[in-house]
Amino acid sequence: MEDAGFEIVLNEDKSPAWLLSLQSTRLKPRLNGSWELEAYQYEGRTYFYVPGEVLYFTNLSLGLNRLKTRLPPSAKITPENRGGEEASLLPGNHL
């Protein structure tokens, strides 16, 4: 199973109306240096969607190796074990 993305289609009053399925292989989140979401690239267009326009699910069950290949080369992954709690995969994520 791959990541999944949906465009949030709004009513006239700006409330969510329905979700439009996107081709997830063409949707890529863009993160800044502080790991904050800036936009979504879609079909090669860099700032096609802004945060709030897409509902995005990532499939972390594919394992740490796949996650490493999708992170920028400067990123370090440091799993942590805090007495039985879930491990943190991203730097600065403190449980």
Phi and psi in radians as a Rosetta constraint file:
Dihedral C 1 N 2 CA 2 C 2 CIRCULARHARMONIC -1.624 0.35
Dihedral N 2 CA 2 C 2 N 3 CIRCULARHARMONIC 3.109 0.35
Dihedral C 2 N 3 CA 3 C 3 CIRCULARHARMONIC -1.114 0.35
Dihedral N 3 CA 3 C 3 N 4 CIRCULARHARMONIC 2.797 0.35
Dihedral C 3 N 4 CA 4 C 4 CIRCULARHARMONIC -2.353 0.35
Dihedral N 4 CA 4 C 4 N 5 CIRCULARHARMONIC 2.425 0.35
Dihedral C 4 N 5 CA 5 C 5 CIRCULARHARMONIC -2.341 0.35
Dihedral N 5 CA 5 C 5 N 6 CIRCULARHARMONIC 2.538 0.35
Dihedral C 5 N 6 CA 6 C 6 CIRCULARHARMONIC -2.378 0.35
Dihedral N 6 CA 6 C 6 N 7 CIRCULARHARMONIC 2.289 0.35
Dihedral C 6 N 7 CA 7 C 7 CIRCULARHARMONIC -1.314 0.35
Dihedral N 7 CA 7 C 7 N 8 CIRCULARHARMONIC 2.323 0.35
Dihedral C 7 N 8 CA 8 C 8 CIRCULARHARMONIC -1.540 0.35
Dihedral N 8 CA 8 C 8 N 9 CIRCULARHARMONIC 1.910 0.35
Dihedral C 8 N 9 CA 9 C 9 CIRCULARHARMONIC -1.576 0.35
Dihedral N 9 CA 9 C 9 N 10 CIRCULARHARMONIC 2.252 0.35
Dihedral C 9 N 10 CA 10 C 10 CIRCULARHARMONIC -1.795 0.35
Dihedral N 10 CA 10 C 10 N 11 CIRCULARHARMONIC 2.654 0.35
Dihedral C 10 N 11 CA 11 C 11 CIRCULARHARMONIC -1.318 0.35
Dihedral N 11 CA 11 C 11 N 12 CIRCULARHARMONIC 3.040 0.35
Dihedral C 11 N 12 CA 12 C 12 CIRCULARHARMONIC -1.041 0.35
Dihedral N 12 CA 12 C 12 N 13 CIRCULARHARMONIC -0.548 0.35
Dihedral C 12 N 13 CA 13 C 13 CIRCULARHARMONIC -1.507 0.35
Dihedral N 13 CA 13 C 13 N 14 CIRCULARHARMONIC 0.206 0.35
Dihedral C 13 N 14 CA 14 C 14 CIRCULARHARMONIC 1.280 0.35
Dihedral N 14 CA 14 C 14 N 15 CIRCULARHARMONIC 0.164 0.35
Dihedral C 14 N 15 CA 15 C 15 CIRCULARHARMONIC -1.469 0.35
Dihedral N 15 CA 15 C 15 N 16 CIRCULARHARMONIC 2.606 0.35
Dihedral C 15 N 16 CA 16 C 16 CIRCULARHARMONIC -1.077 0.35
Dihedral N 16 CA 16 C 16 N 17 CIRCULARHARMONIC 2.309 0.35
Dihedral C 16 N 17 CA 17 C 17 CIRCULARHARMONIC -1.772 0.35
Dihedral N 17 CA 17 C 17 N 18 CIRCULARHARMONIC -0.847 0.35
Dihedral C 17 N 18 CA 18 C 18 CIRCULARHARMONIC -2.883 0.35
Dihedral N 18 CA 18 C 18 N 19 CIRCULARHARMONIC 3.001 0.35
Dihedral C 18 N 19 CA 19 C 19 CIRCULARHARMONIC -1.947 0.35
Dihedral N 19 CA 19 C 19 N 20 CIRCULARHARMONIC 2.301 0.35
Dihedral C 19 N 20 CA 20 C 20 CIRCULARHARMONIC -1.781 0.35
Dihedral N 20 CA 20 C 20 N 21 CIRCULARHARMONIC 2.038 0.35
Dihedral C 20 N 21 CA 21 C 21 CIRCULARHARMONIC -1.129 0.35
Dihedral N 21 CA 21 C 21 N 22 CIRCULARHARMONIC 2.300 0.35
Dihedral C 21 N 22 CA 22 C 22 CIRCULARHARMONIC -1.859 0.35
Dihedral N 22 CA 22 C 22 N 23 CIRCULARHARMONIC 2.728 0.35
Dihedral C 22 N 23 CA 23 C 23 CIRCULARHARMONIC -1.288 0.35
Dihedral N 23 CA 23 C 23 N 24 CIRCULARHARMONIC 1.780 0.35
Dihedral C 23 N 24 CA 24 C 24 CIRCULARHARMONIC -1.078 0.35
Dihedral N 24 CA 24 C 24 N 25 CIRCULARHARMONIC -0.467 0.35
Dihedral C 24 N 25 CA 25 C 25 CIRCULARHARMONIC -1.226 0.35
Dihedral N 25 CA 25 C 25 N 26 CIRCULARHARMONIC -0.246 0.35
Dihedral C 25 N 26 CA 26 C 26 CIRCULARHARMONIC -1.829 0.35
Dihedral N 26 CA 26 C 26 N 27 CIRCULARHARMONIC 0.005 0.35
Dihedral C 26 N 27 CA 27 C 27 CIRCULARHARMONIC -1.862 0.35
Dihedral N 27 CA 27 C 27 N 28 CIRCULARHARMONIC 2.166 0.35
Dihedral C 27 N 28 CA 28 C 28 CIRCULARHARMONIC -2.320 0.35
Dihedral N 28 CA 28 C 28 N 29 CIRCULARHARMONIC 2.153 0.35
Dihedral C 28 N 29 CA 29 C 29 CIRCULARHARMONIC -1.222 0.35
Dihedral N 29 CA 29 C 29 N 30 CIRCULARHARMONIC 2.492 0.35
Dihedral C 29 N 30 CA 30 C 30 CIRCULARHARMONIC -1.924 0.35
Dihedral N 30 CA 30 C 30 N 31 CIRCULARHARMONIC 2.107 0.35
Dihedral C 30 N 31 CA 31 C 31 CIRCULARHARMONIC -1.914 0.35
Dihedral N 31 CA 31 C 31 N 32 CIRCULARHARMONIC 2.561 0.35
Dihedral C 31 N 32 CA 32 C 32 CIRCULARHARMONIC -1.530 0.35
Dihedral N 32 CA 32 C 32 N 33 CIRCULARHARMONIC -3.078 0.35
Dihedral C 32 N 33 CA 33 C 33 CIRCULARHARMONIC -1.106 0.35
Dihedral N 33 CA 33 C 33 N 34 CIRCULARHARMONIC -0.322 0.35
Dihedral C 33 N 34 CA 34 C 34 CIRCULARHARMONIC -1.720 0.35
Dihedral N 34 CA 34 C 34 N 35 CIRCULARHARMONIC 0.262 0.35
Dihedral C 34 N 35 CA 35 C 35 CIRCULARHARMONIC 1.136 0.35
Dihedral N 35 CA 35 C 35 N 36 CIRCULARHARMONIC 0.474 0.35
Dihedral C 35 N 36 CA 36 C 36 CIRCULARHARMONIC -1.705 0.35
Dihedral N 36 CA 36 C 36 N 37 CIRCULARHARMONIC 2.467 0.35
Dihedral C 36 N 37 CA 37 C 37 CIRCULARHARMONIC -1.226 0.35
Dihedral N 37 CA 37 C 37 N 38 CIRCULARHARMONIC 2.175 0.35
Dihedral C 37 N 38 CA 38 C 38 CIRCULARHARMONIC -1.741 0.35
Dihedral N 38 CA 38 C 38 N 39 CIRCULARHARMONIC -0.741 0.35
Dihedral C 38 N 39 CA 39 C 39 CIRCULARHARMONIC -2.972 0.35
Dihedral N 39 CA 39 C 39 N 40 CIRCULARHARMONIC 3.124 0.35
Dihedral C 39 N 40 CA 40 C 40 CIRCULARHARMONIC -2.111 0.35
Dihedral N 40 CA 40 C 40 N 41 CIRCULARHARMONIC 2.281 0.35
Dihedral C 40 N 41 CA 41 C 41 CIRCULARHARMONIC -1.501 0.35
Dihedral N 41 CA 41 C 41 N 42 CIRCULARHARMONIC 2.371 0.35
Dihedral C 41 N 42 CA 42 C 42 CIRCULARHARMONIC -2.447 0.35
Dihedral N 42 CA 42 C 42 N 43 CIRCULARHARMONIC 2.252 0.35
Dihedral C 42 N 43 CA 43 C 43 CIRCULARHARMONIC 0.899 0.35
Dihedral N 43 CA 43 C 43 N 44 CIRCULARHARMONIC 0.696 0.35
Dihedral C 43 N 44 CA 44 C 44 CIRCULARHARMONIC 1.450 0.35
Dihedral N 44 CA 44 C 44 N 45 CIRCULARHARMONIC -0.080 0.35
Dihedral C 44 N 45 CA 45 C 45 CIRCULARHARMONIC -1.621 0.35
Dihedral N 45 CA 45 C 45 N 46 CIRCULARHARMONIC 2.077 0.35
Dihedral C 45 N 46 CA 46 C 46 CIRCULARHARMONIC -1.019 0.35
Dihedral N 46 CA 46 C 46 N 47 CIRCULARHARMONIC -0.933 0.35
Dihedral C 46 N 47 CA 47 C 47 CIRCULARHARMONIC -1.974 0.35
Dihedral N 47 CA 47 C 47 N 48 CIRCULARHARMONIC 0.965 0.35
Dihedral C 47 N 48 CA 48 C 48 CIRCULARHARMONIC -1.222 0.35
Dihedral N 48 CA 48 C 48 N 49 CIRCULARHARMONIC -0.767 0.35
Dihedral C 48 N 49 CA 49 C 49 CIRCULARHARMONIC -2.130 0.35
Dihedral N 49 CA 49 C 49 N 50 CIRCULARHARMONIC 2.526 0.35
Dihedral C 49 N 50 CA 50 C 50 CIRCULARHARMONIC -1.786 0.35
Dihedral N 50 CA 50 C 50 N 51 CIRCULARHARMONIC 2.812 0.35
Dihedral C 50 N 51 CA 51 C 51 CIRCULARHARMONIC -0.951 0.35
Dihedral N 51 CA 51 C 51 N 52 CIRCULARHARMONIC 2.436 0.35
Dihedral C 51 N 52 CA 52 C 52 CIRCULARHARMONIC 1.739 0.35
Dihedral N 52 CA 52 C 52 N 53 CIRCULARHARMONIC -0.284 0.35
Dihedral C 52 N 53 CA 53 C 53 CIRCULARHARMONIC -1.677 0.35
Dihedral N 53 CA 53 C 53 N 54 CIRCULARHARMONIC -0.171 0.35
Dihedral C 53 N 54 CA 54 C 54 CIRCULARHARMONIC -2.316 0.35
Dihedral N 54 CA 54 C 54 N 55 CIRCULARHARMONIC 2.426 0.35
Dihedral C 54 N 55 CA 55 C 55 CIRCULARHARMONIC -1.781 0.35
Dihedral N 55 CA 55 C 55 N 56 CIRCULARHARMONIC 2.046 0.35
Dihedral C 55 N 56 CA 56 C 56 CIRCULARHARMONIC -2.137 0.35
Dihedral N 56 CA 56 C 56 N 57 CIRCULARHARMONIC 2.248 0.35
Dihedral C 56 N 57 CA 57 C 57 CIRCULARHARMONIC -2.041 0.35
Dihedral N 57 CA 57 C 57 N 58 CIRCULARHARMONIC 2.260 0.35
Dihedral C 57 N 58 CA 58 C 58 CIRCULARHARMONIC -1.821 0.35
Dihedral N 58 CA 58 C 58 N 59 CIRCULARHARMONIC 2.566 0.35
Dihedral C 58 N 59 CA 59 C 59 CIRCULARHARMONIC -1.767 0.35
Dihedral N 59 CA 59 C 59 N 60 CIRCULARHARMONIC 1.573 0.35
Dihedral C 59 N 60 CA 60 C 60 CIRCULARHARMONIC -1.373 0.35
Dihedral N 60 CA 60 C 60 N 61 CIRCULARHARMONIC -0.120 0.35
Dihedral C 60 N 61 CA 61 C 61 CIRCULARHARMONIC -1.256 0.35
Dihedral N 61 CA 61 C 61 N 62 CIRCULARHARMONIC -0.136 0.35
Dihedral C 61 N 62 CA 62 C 62 CIRCULARHARMONIC -1.346 0.35
Dihedral N 62 CA 62 C 62 N 63 CIRCULARHARMONIC -0.130 0.35
Dihedral C 62 N 63 CA 63 C 63 CIRCULARHARMONIC 1.842 0.35
Dihedral N 63 CA 63 C 63 N 64 CIRCULARHARMONIC 2.877 0.35
Dihedral C 63 N 64 CA 64 C 64 CIRCULARHARMONIC -1.150 0.35
Dihedral N 64 CA 64 C 64 N 65 CIRCULARHARMONIC -0.616 0.35
Dihedral C 64 N 65 CA 65 C 65 CIRCULARHARMONIC -1.073 0.35
Dihedral N 65 CA 65 C 65 N 66 CIRCULARHARMONIC -0.720 0.35
Dihedral C 65 N 66 CA 66 C 66 CIRCULARHARMONIC -1.168 0.35
Dihedral N 66 CA 66 C 66 N 67 CIRCULARHARMONIC -0.693 0.35
Dihedral C 66 N 67 CA 67 C 67 CIRCULARHARMONIC -1.068 0.35
Dihedral N 67 CA 67 C 67 N 68 CIRCULARHARMONIC -0.749 0.35
Dihedral C 67 N 68 CA 68 C 68 CIRCULARHARMONIC -1.050 0.35
Dihedral N 68 CA 68 C 68 N 69 CIRCULARHARMONIC -0.658 0.35
Dihedral C 68 N 69 CA 69 C 69 CIRCULARHARMONIC -1.253 0.35
Dihedral N 69 CA 69 C 69 N 70 CIRCULARHARMONIC -0.314 0.35
Dihedral C 69 N 70 CA 70 C 70 CIRCULARHARMONIC -1.694 0.35
Dihedral N 70 CA 70 C 70 N 71 CIRCULARHARMONIC -0.144 0.35
Dihedral C 70 N 71 CA 71 C 71 CIRCULARHARMONIC -1.571 0.35
Dihedral N 71 CA 71 C 71 N 72 CIRCULARHARMONIC 2.686 0.35
Dihedral C 71 N 72 CA 72 C 72 CIRCULARHARMONIC -1.117 0.35
Dihedral N 72 CA 72 C 72 N 73 CIRCULARHARMONIC 2.655 0.35
Dihedral C 72 N 73 CA 73 C 73 CIRCULARHARMONIC -1.002 0.35
Dihedral N 73 CA 73 C 73 N 74 CIRCULARHARMONIC -0.463 0.35
Dihedral C 73 N 74 CA 74 C 74 CIRCULARHARMONIC -1.361 0.35
Dihedral N 74 CA 74 C 74 N 75 CIRCULARHARMONIC -0.201 0.35
Dihedral C 74 N 75 CA 75 C 75 CIRCULARHARMONIC -1.364 0.35
Dihedral N 75 CA 75 C 75 N 76 CIRCULARHARMONIC 2.460 0.35
Dihedral C 75 N 76 CA 76 C 76 CIRCULARHARMONIC -1.966 0.35
Dihedral N 76 CA 76 C 76 N 77 CIRCULARHARMONIC 2.365 0.35
Dihedral C 76 N 77 CA 77 C 77 CIRCULARHARMONIC -1.829 0.35
Dihedral N 77 CA 77 C 77 N 78 CIRCULARHARMONIC 2.128 0.35
Dihedral C 77 N 78 CA 78 C 78 CIRCULARHARMONIC -2.237 0.35
Dihedral N 78 CA 78 C 78 N 79 CIRCULARHARMONIC 1.544 0.35
Dihedral C 78 N 79 CA 79 C 79 CIRCULARHARMONIC -1.037 0.35
Dihedral N 79 CA 79 C 79 N 80 CIRCULARHARMONIC 2.450 0.35
Dihedral C 79 N 80 CA 80 C 80 CIRCULARHARMONIC -2.160 0.35
Dihedral N 80 CA 80 C 80 N 81 CIRCULARHARMONIC 2.571 0.35
Dihedral C 80 N 81 CA 81 C 81 CIRCULARHARMONIC -2.110 0.35
Dihedral N 81 CA 81 C 81 N 82 CIRCULARHARMONIC 2.036 0.35
Dihedral C 81 N 82 CA 82 C 82 CIRCULARHARMONIC -2.002 0.35
Dihedral N 82 CA 82 C 82 N 83 CIRCULARHARMONIC 1.208 0.35
Dihedral C 82 N 83 CA 83 C 83 CIRCULARHARMONIC 1.084 0.35
Dihedral N 83 CA 83 C 83 N 84 CIRCULARHARMONIC 0.795 0.35
Dihedral C 83 N 84 CA 84 C 84 CIRCULARHARMONIC 1.653 0.35
Dihedral N 84 CA 84 C 84 N 85 CIRCULARHARMONIC -0.152 0.35
Dihedral C 84 N 85 CA 85 C 85 CIRCULARHARMONIC -1.329 0.35
Dihedral N 85 CA 85 C 85 N 86 CIRCULARHARMONIC 2.877 0.35
Dihedral C 85 N 86 CA 86 C 86 CIRCULARHARMONIC -1.033 0.35
Dihedral N 86 CA 86 C 86 N 87 CIRCULARHARMONIC 2.529 0.35
Dihedral C 86 N 87 CA 87 C 87 CIRCULARHARMONIC -1.308 0.35
Dihedral N 87 CA 87 C 87 N 88 CIRCULARHARMONIC 2.506 0.35
Dihedral C 87 N 88 CA 88 C 88 CIRCULARHARMONIC -1.567 0.35
Dihedral N 88 CA 88 C 88 N 89 CIRCULARHARMONIC 2.240 0.35
Dihedral C 88 N 89 CA 89 C 89 CIRCULARHARMONIC -1.680 0.35
Dihedral N 89 CA 89 C 89 N 90 CIRCULARHARMONIC -0.429 0.35
Dihedral C 89 N 90 CA 90 C 90 CIRCULARHARMONIC -1.882 0.35
Dihedral N 90 CA 90 C 90 N 91 CIRCULARHARMONIC 2.484 0.35
Dihedral C 90 N 91 CA 91 C 91 CIRCULARHARMONIC -1.040 0.35
Dihedral N 91 CA 91 C 91 N 92 CIRCULARHARMONIC 2.478 0.35
Dihedral C 91 N 92 CA 92 C 92 CIRCULARHARMONIC 1.410 0.35
Dihedral N 92 CA 92 C 92 N 93 CIRCULARHARMONIC 0.010 0.35
Dihedral C 92 N 93 CA 93 C 93 CIRCULARHARMONIC -1.629 0.35
Dihedral N 93 CA 93 C 93 N 94 CIRCULARHARMONIC 1.749 0.35
Dihedral C 93 N 94 CA 94 C 94 CIRCULARHARMONIC -1.815 0.35
Dihedral N 94 CA 94 C 94 N 95 CIRCULARHARMONIC 2.194 0.35
